[in-house]
Amino acid sequence: MSDLKKIKDELLLKLKSKLNLSEVNQMKSDLFGKNGLVSSQFKKIGTIAETEKKKFASELNIIKDELQDLINLKIKEIENEEIREKLQKEKIDITLPERPFVRGKIHPVSQTIDEISSIFSEIGFSVEEGPDVESEYNNFTALNTPENHPARDMHDTFYLDEKKERLLRTHTSPVQIRTMLKDKPPFKIIAPGRTYRSDSDQTHAPMFHQVEGLHIDKDINMGHLKGCLNYFIKEFFELDKIKMRFRPSHFPFTEPSAEVDIGYEMKDGKIVIGEGDQWLEILGCGMVHPNVLRNVKVDPIKFQGYAFGMGIDRLAMLKYGINDLRAFFDCDYRWLNHFGFDPLDVPTNYRGLSR
Amino acid sequence: MKITFDWLKDHLKTNLKEKNLLEQLTNVGLEVEGVQNLSSDKELFKVAKIIKTIKHPNADRLKVCDVDIGEKEFKKVVCGATNAVEGLITVYASPGSIIPKTKTKLVVAKIRGVTSYGMLCSESELNLSDESDGIIELSSGYKKIIGKNYFSKSKSNLIDLSITPNRPDCLGIRGIARDLAASGFGKLIDFKKKKIKSNNRHSLKVKIKKEKNQGCSIFGSCLITDVKNTESPQWLKDKLISIGQKPISAIVDITNYVMFDLNRPLHAYNADKIEKGIIVRNSKSGEKFTALDNKDYKLEDGMCVISDHKGVLGLGGIIGGVRSGTELDTKNILLESAYFKPGSIRTTAKKLNLDTDAKFRFERGIDPLSIEDGLNKAAILIKEICGGKISKIDVQKIETHKTKIIKFDINLIEKVAGFKISTKEIFKILENLGFKFKKKKNFFELTVPSWRPDITQGIDIVEELVRISGYDKISIIDPIKKRKKSTLNKSQKLFHFLQRSIASKGYLEAITWSFTDSNYNNYFRDTKKEIKIVNPISTELDVLRNSIFSNLIIYMNKNLDRGFKDLSIYEIGPTFTGSKPGEQNTVVCGLSSGKKSRLSWIEKERNVDVFDVKKDVVQTLIEAGYKSEEFFIDNKTPNYYHPGKSGRLFLKKDEDLVAAYFGEIHPNIIKKIDMRTESLVGFEIFLDNLKLSVKTLNDQKNKFNVSDYQKSERDFAFIINKDVNAQNLINAIASVDKNLISNIKVFDVYEGDNIPENQKSIAISVTIQSIEKTLNDNELESINKLIIETVENKTGAKIRS
């Protein structure tokens, strides 16, 4: 038995020194190879007296396992060390910049249009469109604003012909006319789009965006109008409560007409919507004038409803704290980057309008 | 419309405060645009007289004036007005006063080395008129009050109202008072109608010519003889100044006063200048007259003029003429109070580009029954202030006013407004607004007051009632969250998809004008028609854009000037093909400049190139659901692309509509617009040319069919003429067996050594896989052979051995 102990002690001694993988493998074959030290001990079993045989064999097996484990452990240790060294060599400066990437952005007006569409979608409005170039009839006359009406002075119009029959639409309201001529009531639509007025200063741009709303059915009254706008404003500004005021006004295509103000206050030079005792005009609306309904062959005795129009750019300015309307169309790379939205930030009902 | 609470109180009995007034004006629909607090600092504007002027020692155009402001010592004031001469009576602003026009506070300041204590004001600086040429010249009547405040001591603020075009009646103070009274804000004071009691003959004959499109239907007038026109008494001057008007002379001031008070425009003629009589008629083309604004007007046919036997005196309801104007020495006047038709007024004023207070009122509709009230009120005032004898009133009419009667069903109120108003309340409101009513069986018969041209039908009555009751009575009915129709249609969904798809590829979305500079537009117009705007806002925005590129390139250049180099911007929006409604296309247009990976420590930098934009276009279309294996691409592109480095893409080979163009922008354009960038590439995707899939995403996803059998990748290298497109090879390979060939990739293109001149080598990797079994060597070999044969036969290529 002392042979075995000797073998083990020797091995333990050898394993203590610094070894490489092939040296350990050599040791392994020295012990367990065909004529290895351990293998030759196994050959001895046959020569041992019957009474001692069982004990010897069992002890031998234990020693064998022990030695094998020691060697395997050493091998693993060496392998680990080798990997560690390799990885150590591969180490890089991880603070170096990542590979270059570019990031695109969605214009705040487009984002706002999507937000508006998402809000109105939830209460059953669908989106309609109309052309940017309109006839004088659709833009004015059909909307109860006949030629020579002083209300036309409120719209500085771009014309495309000397006879003033073709123009760039001054509001999105002609989409009402197109929609009602095309289909049969009920109507429940919004129409966002580009609008144009020959007006240009700090707060006016020759092109801007409006969204039109139209809801015509058998029994739609001013209460529905107030409810719809109250809902929209709350959702759009993502507030639980909002101060809103309806003020009588006049638009040729609605009767009664109203302008809608929302409450705000100034905090640290920024507009805070929803509170305060200041009023801010944000949209015009009213009950669609019976003359307009007659013009599109809808019977005003059977059908009635409301329409509204609001400035998208202005809504975006208020929500996102943008001061200068002109900057929307100036295409300054820095501005687009600053106010733009990630294309993956799609406003939807279930994930909300914004993060 | 500018008013003061004090003036309102001439018509309205109320104990309420100005704060309540402002709220109530807004509540009834008379929007308060602004309130000017004049009471405090208006005391700092004094009537003053220039005693002496000397030339400013350091400035040729300036004078140093000694000004008497009623104090012991004269004030030294530096002034640049040419009319600042010794003896002039004018308005002096003390240091500390706020100049109404500029809203700036005046301080004692050195002007070119000379200290100026205050300022002498022009009319425009005091917001009295647009007259900014020289300082105010006050009449000698002001001599008595040098040093006194120029503005009245009235504590009433100036309230600026925005009156909507349907409410001409509220262009008079009385009309505003009526609305307020109806809403419960005080009581309307009865209009004490003083009438002219006269037996004097009206000796001027007035005739309205009956002709087609006659713009005047009623002409009332009276003669006032032996008047002594003078300066207005202080109360009248104060009144006009309080609403920002400048007093002129008693007769003019009185006509203005009646206009602002009752919205009844009047005109006073020098009766001695009228030849024989008044004829109201249509003008004849070429007739001329000099108007009170000192401008000569050449008239066209059919404008409503007031004339005498010598010619045109004035444009009825718009502006009077110099020939018969009232001066301080005028002795006999003809006072006119007429009804001119809104349409006629508007047409004439538009043609002559004239805007006056009278025109503004007549084009909105003046009360046709106010003719005599206006004459009475003004004539009596003139007699009081200027003396003289008033004649009988003469009224010529060619049409009589028809009273409007409306049948009104009170149920309409609740139907439209959603709330009820009691019958008692209805009557009260309508009565206060001047309506008369009779109860009939199922409805009321309402007589509309003559000053309300805007009211023609039941809905107008509803508006009146709801407006006066208060919009706060309308209850909020919460919307129902139900959707019957999808929000977006297919093309709208595609729009939104493409918009976000392009942005996700690193482009910043821009929104630029739908119009553009015709010079730039011409670079990208190709064969399209130029669409001019008749009245552009500037010459740089004079046409509708035929392509989005013109604007993008203008703004790209501005950004390059800001020092940016590698930019990608895009816009999705309309381009125009004609000036008729609908002649427009929706286009996604992108532009990229500079380099990729500029100054990167890890990536190799390179110029952006046509294959970058090709990738953006192809990837976007694939993401949008179009099949890339069906795309057909050739090199026929519009002239603004580099002819050798651009392409057009069709969704299918036999399609006639171009889905997209992409490529380098033509170097000539870059040179002409002096753009500095290493590279400029762009693309256009035409939304209207993209077929909308009838299948829903759901349908498209139905089948999942893949092969798990072993696939084999084989590489081929072909030698081919340089001008043959790689696409031809790909198509040839694809045509061999659609079921077995699952992927074709060009992995190398080579020209040069070892390749004959005018030829190139194209290396292609082909993936072969069956969905039925694993192919054996023989089968693979025969496909290889077939591929080589087909390519060689179809394209003239030779396999490289």
HADDOCK unambig.tbl for C-alpha pairs under 7 A between the chains (distance, minus, plus):
assign (segid A and resid 99 and name CA) (segid B and resid 602 and name CA) 6.78 0.50 0.50
assign (segid A and resid 100 and name CA) (segid B and resid 597 and name CA) 6.02 0.50 0.50
assign (segid A and resid 102 and name CA) (segid B and resid 506 and name CA) 4.94 0.50 0.50
assign (segid A and resid 103 and name CA) (segid B and resid 506 and name CA) 4.38 0.50 0.50
assign (segid A and resid 103 and name CA) (segid B and resid 507 and name CA) 6.96 0.50 0.50
assign (segid A and resid 104 and name CA) (segid B and resid 503 and name CA) 4.50 0.50 0.50
assign (segid A and resid 104 and name CA) (segid B and resid 504 and name CA) 5.49 0.50 0.50
assign (segid A and resid 104 and name CA) (segid B and resid 505 and name CA) 6.28 0.50 0.50
assign (segid A and resid 104 and name CA) (segid B and resid 506 and name CA) 3.77 0.50 0.50
assign (segid A and resid 104 and name CA) (segid B and resid 507 and name CA) 4.31 0.50 0.50
assign (segid A and resid 104 and name CA) (segid B and resid 508 and name CA) 4.71 0.50 0.50
assign (segid A and resid 105 and name CA) (segid B and resid 503 and name CA) 5.53 0.50 0.50
assign (segid A and resid 105 and name CA) (segid B and resid 507 and name CA) 6.62 0.50 0.50
assign (segid A and resid 105 and name CA) (segid B and resid 508 and name CA) 4.69 0.50 0.50
assign (segid A and resid 105 and name CA) (segid B and resid 509 and name CA) 5.88 0.50 0.50
assign (segid A and resid 106 and name CA) (segid B and resid 503 and name CA) 6.39 0.50 0.50
assign (segid A and resid 106 and name CA) (segid B and resid 508 and name CA) 6.51 0.50 0.50
assign (segid A and resid 106 and name CA) (segid B and resid 509 and name CA) 5.19 0.50 0.50
assign (segid A and resid 107 and name CA) (segid B and resid 509 and name CA) 5.24 0.50 0.50
assign (segid A and resid 107 and name CA) (segid B and resid 510 and name CA) 6.23 0.50 0.50
assign (segid A and resid 121 and name CA) (segid B and resid 487 and name CA) 5.59 0.50 0.50
assign (segid A and resid 122 and name CA) (segid B and resid 481 and name CA) 5.73 0.50 0.50
assign (segid A and resid 122 and name CA) (segid B and resid 482 and name CA) 6.89 0.50 0.50
assign (segid A and resid 122 and name CA) (segid B and resid 483 and name CA) 6.92 0.50 0.50
assign (segid A and resid 123 and name CA) (segid B and resid 479 and name CA) 6.40 0.50 0.50
assign (segid A and resid 123 and name CA) (segid B and resid 480 and name CA) 5.93 0.50 0.50
assign (segid A and resid 123 and name CA) (segid B and resid 481 and name CA) 4.34 0.50 0.50
assign (segid A and resid 123 and name CA) (segid B and resid 482 and name CA) 5.58 0.50 0.50
assign (segid A and resid 123 and name CA) (segid B and resid 483 and name CA) 6.40 0.50 0.50
assign (segid A and resid 124 and name CA) (segid B and resid 481 and name CA) 6.60 0.50 0.50
assign (segid A and resid 124 and name CA) (segid B and resid 482 and name CA) 5.35 0.50 0.50
assign (segid A and resid 124 and name CA) (segid B and resid 483 and name CA) 3.97 0.50 0.50
assign (segid A and resid 124 and name CA) (segid B and resid 484 and name CA) 6.42 0.50 0.50
assign (segid A and resid 125 and name CA) (segid B and resid 487 and name CA) 6.36 0.50 0.50
assign (segid A and resid 126 and name CA) (segid B and resid 485 and name CA) 6.66 0.50 0.50
assign (segid A and resid 126 and name CA) (segid B and resid 486 and name CA) 6.30 0.50 0.50
assign (segid A and resid 126 and name CA) (segid B and resid 487 and name CA) 3.94 0.50 0.50
assign (segid A and resid 126 and name CA) (segid B and resid 488 and name CA) 6.23 0.50 0.50
assign (segid A and resid 127 and name CA) (segid B and resid 487 and name CA) 5.68 0.50 0.50
assign (segid A and resid 127 and name CA) (segid B and resid 488 and name CA) 5.70 0.50 0.50
assign (segid A and resid 131 and name CA) (segid B and resid 581 and name CA) 5.97 0.50 0.50
assign (segid A and resid 131 and name CA) (segid B and resid 582 and name CA) 5.48 0.50 0.50
assign (segid A and resid 133 and name CA) (segid B and resid 579 and name CA) 6.95 0.50 0.50
assign (segid A and resid 133 and name CA) (segid B and resid 580 and name CA) 6.62 0.50 0.50
assign (segid A and resid 133 and name CA) (segid B and resid 581 and name CA) 4.78 0.50 0.50
assign (segid A and resid 134 and name CA) (segid B and resid 581 and name CA) 5.10 0.50 0.50
assign (segid A and resid 135 and name CA) (segid B and resid 581 and name CA) 6.73 0.50 0.50
assign (segid A and resid 148 and name CA) (segid B and resid 343 and name CA) 5.83 0.50 0.50
assign (segid A and resid 148 and name CA) (segid B and resid 346 and name CA) 6.26 0.50 0.50
assign (segid A and resid 148 and name CA) (segid B and resid 347 and name CA) 6.92 0.50 0.50
assign (segid A and resid 150 and name CA) (segid B and resid 165 and name CA) 6.21 0.50 0.50
assign (segid A and resid 150 and name CA) (segid B and resid 364 and name CA) 6.86 0.50 0.50
assign (segid A and resid 151 and name CA) (segid B and resid 165 and name CA) 5.99 0.50 0.50
assign (segid A and resid 158 and name CA) (segid B and resid 533 and name CA) 6.79 0.50 0.50
assign (segid A and resid 158 and name CA) (segid B and resid 535 and name CA) 5.99 0.50 0.50
assign (segid A and resid 158 and name CA) (segid B and resid 536 and name CA) 6.83 0.50 0.50
assign (segid A and resid 159 and name CA) (segid B and resid 533 and name CA) 6.00 0.50 0.50
assign (segid A and resid 159 and name CA) (segid B and resid 534 and name CA) 5.46 0.50 0.50
assign (segid A and resid 159 and name CA) (segid B and resid 535 and name CA) 6.36 0.50 0.50
assign (segid A and resid 160 and name CA) (segid B and resid 532 and name CA) 6.42 0.50 0.50
assign (segid A and resid 160 and name CA) (segid B and resid 533 and name CA) 4.87 0.50 0.50
assign (segid A and resid 160 and name CA) (segid B and resid 534 and name CA) 5.34 0.50 0.50
assign (segid A and resid 160 and name CA) (segid B and resid 579 and name CA) 6.63 0.50 0.50
assign (segid A and resid 161 and name CA) (segid B and resid 534 and name CA) 6.12 0.50 0.50
assign (segid A and resid 162 and name CA) (segid B and resid 534 and name CA) 6.77 0.50 0.50
assign (segid A and resid 198 and name CA) (segid B and resid 537 and name CA) 5.86 0.50 0.50
assign (segid A and resid 207 and name CA) (segid B and resid 513 and name CA) 6.38 0.50 0.50
assign (segid A and resid 221 and name CA) (segid B and resid 415 and name CA) 6.58 0.50 0.50
assign (segid A and resid 221 and name CA) (segid B and resid 416 and name CA) 4.86 0.50 0.50
assign (segid A and resid 221 and name CA) (segid B and resid 417 and name CA) 5.62 0.50 0.50
assign (segid A and resid 221 and name CA) (segid B and resid 418 and name CA) 5.64 0.50 0.50
assign (segid A and resid 222 and name CA) (segid B and resid 416 and name CA) 6.24 0.50 0.50
assign (segid A and resid 222 and name CA) (segid B and resid 417 and name CA) 4.88 0.50 0.50
assign (segid A and resid 222 and name CA) (segid B and resid 418 and name CA) 6.05 0.50 0.50
assign (segid A and resid 222 and name CA) (segid B and resid 474 and name CA) 6.71 0.50 0.50
assign (segid A and resid 223 and name CA) (segid B and resid 417 and name CA) 6.72 0.50 0.50
assign (segid A and resid 223 and name CA) (segid B and resid 418 and name CA) 5.69 0.50 0.50
assign (segid A and resid 223 and name CA) (segid B and resid 474 and name CA) 5.70 0.50 0.50
assign (segid A and resid 223 and name CA) (segid B and resid 475 and name CA) 5.15 0.50 0.50
assign (segid A and resid 223 and name CA) (segid B and resid 476 and name CA) 5.04 0.50 0.50
assign (segid A and resid 223 and name CA) (segid B and resid 477 and name CA) 5.14 0.50 0.50
assign (segid A and resid 224 and name CA) (segid B and resid 476 and name CA) 6.65 0.50 0.50
assign (segid A and resid 224 and name CA) (segid B and resid 477 and name CA) 4.98 0.50 0.50
assign (segid A and resid 224 and name CA) (segid B and resid 478 and name CA) 6.89 0.50 0.50
assign (segid A and resid 224 and name CA) (segid B and resid 479 and name CA) 6.89 0.50 0.50
assign (segid A and resid 226 and name CA) (segid B and resid 476 and name CA) 5.31 0.50 0.50
assign (segid A and resid 226 and name CA) (segid B and resid 477 and name CA) 6.91 0.50 0.50
assign (segid A and resid 227 and name CA) (segid B and resid 476 and name CA) 4.49 0.50 0.50
assign (segid A and resid 227 and name CA) (segid B and resid 477 and name CA) 4.58 0.50 0.50
assign (segid A and resid 227 and name CA) (segid B and resid 478 and name CA) 4.64 0.50 0.50
assign (segid A and resid 227 and name CA) (segid B and resid 479 and name CA) 6.05 0.50 0.50
assign (segid A and resid 228 and name CA) (segid B and resid 478 and name CA) 6.56 0.50 0.50
assign (segid A and resid 228 and name CA) (segid B and resid 479 and name CA) 5.63 0.50 0.50
assign (segid A and resid 246 and name CA) (segid B and resid 471 and name CA) 5.95 0.50 0.50
assign (segid A and resid 246 and name CA) (segid B and resid 472 and name CA) 6.92 0.50 0.50
assign (segid A and resid 247 and name CA) (segid B and resid 26 and name CA) 6.70 0.50 0.50
assign (segid A and resid 247 and name CA) (segid B and resid 27 and name CA) 5.91 0.50 0.50
assign (segid A and resid 247 and name CA) (segid B and resid 29 and name CA) 6.18 0.50 0.50
assign (segid A and resid 247 and name CA) (segid B and resid 471 and name CA) 6.54 0.50 0.50
assign (segid A and resid 248 and name CA) (segid B and resid 27 and name CA) 6.72 0.50 0.50
assign (segid A and resid 248 and name CA) (segid B and resid 28 and name CA) 6.16 0.50 0.50
assign (segid A and resid 248 and name CA) (segid B and resid 29 and name CA) 4.25 0.50 0.50
assign (segid A and resid 248 and name CA) (segid B and resid 467 and name CA) 6.02 0.50 0.50
assign (segid A and resid 249 and name CA) (segid B and resid 29 and name CA) 5.23 0.50 0.50
assign (segid A and resid 250 and name CA) (segid B and resid 164 and name CA) 6.02 0.50 0.50
assign (segid A and resid 255 and name CA) (segid B and resid 459 and name CA) 6.58 0.50 0.50
assign (segid A and resid 255 and name CA) (segid B and resid 460 and name CA) 6.77 0.50 0.50
assign (segid A and resid 255 and name CA) (segid B and resid 463 and name CA) 6.45 0.50 0.50
assign (segid A and resid 256 and name CA) (segid B and resid 463 and name CA) 4.69 0.50 0.50
assign (segid A and resid 329 and name CA) (segid B and resid 511 and name CA) 5.55 0.50 0.50
assign (segid A and resid 329 and name CA) (segid B and resid 512 and name CA) 5.13 0.50 0.50
assign (segid A and resid 331 and name CA) (segid B and resid 510 and name CA) 5.69 0.50 0.50
assign (segid A and resid 331 and name CA) (segid B and resid 555 and name CA) 6.14 0.50 0.50
assign (segid A and resid 332 and name CA) (segid B and resid 559 and name CA) 6.42 0.50 0.50
assign (segid A and resid 333 and name CA) (segid B and resid 559 and name CA) 6.42 0.50 0.50
assign (segid A and resid 336 and name CA) (segid B and resid 508 and name CA) 6.70 0.50 0.50
assign (segid A and resid 343 and name CA) (segid B and resid 500 and name CA) 5.13 0.50 0.50
assign (segid A and resid 343 and name CA) (segid B and resid 503 and name CA) 5.93 0.50 0.50
assign (segid A and resid 343 and name CA) (segid B and resid 504 and name CA) 5.75 0.50 0.50
